[in-house]
Amino acid sequence: MYGRFATAFAVAILFWACKDNYERVGEEAAANVFPQGVAENFELIYTQARKELSTQDSSTTRAVAILKSPLNEDYDNMAFKHRVFPKGLYVEFYDDKEQKSTITADFGMVYTQTNVIDLRGNVVIKSHDGKKLETPQLYWDRSQNWIFTEEKFTYTNEEEGTVMDGEGMDFNKEFTFFRANKTFGVMTIKDEADD
C-alpha cells in the first residue's frame, strides 16, 4: 500500500517539476493582436458616379455593392492589412443595368493589400438571372474580377434546368466564363434546330 502511495506521490512531483516557468519576453512572446476598429451591424455602400467627372462637375451616383455584416473587425493597422467578418456577411452587387446579384457566407476576410476576398462556410452566390453557386470556401480577386475555389461546389442554372456538382472551378463575376476542374451531375444540352 505504501508502495502505491509512494509511486503516486513520485509521479505527482514529476509533473509538478516539469511545469514551464520560463517567462517569455521580447520577440518570442506571443503578440497581442487587436483590431484598430470594430463595427457592429456594419453596412457599407460602394457607389460609383454615373459619368466620369472633371474638377467642376457634379453627378448622381449609383450603388455598385452593399455589404452588410453583424460584426466587422478592421486590422488595417497590421503589417499585412486585412478586415474580418467573423459572424458572416451578405453582399448585394449591381451591374451596369442595376440588376442585383447576392453573396452570403458564414465568415469573410478581405485582404486589403492584395484585393483578395476569402469567403468560408455556406458560401452562396445568386446571380440576377437565377444562377446559383454553393461551396464551403471561395476566393474572389477583386482586381481581376475573378472568382475561384478548389473545394466541392454545386452550380445550378434554373434557366437551362441544369445542376452540376464538381470540385475546383473558376469564373468571372458575370458567370459568362466558367471553368470547372472535375464535374459530375445532371446537365441538359440544348441542340440547335436545323433550318
Buried (B, 14 or more C-beta within 10 A) or exposed (E): EEEEEEEEEEEEEEEEEEEEEEEEEEEEEEEEEEBEEEBEEBEEEEEEEEEEEEEEEEEEEEBBBBBBBBBBBBBBEBEEBBBBBBBBBBBBBBEEEEEEBBBBBBBBBBBBEEEBBBBBEEBBBBBBEEBBBBBBBBBBBBEEEBBBBBBBBBBBBEEEEBBBBBBBBBBEBBBEEBEBEEBEEEEEEEEEEEE
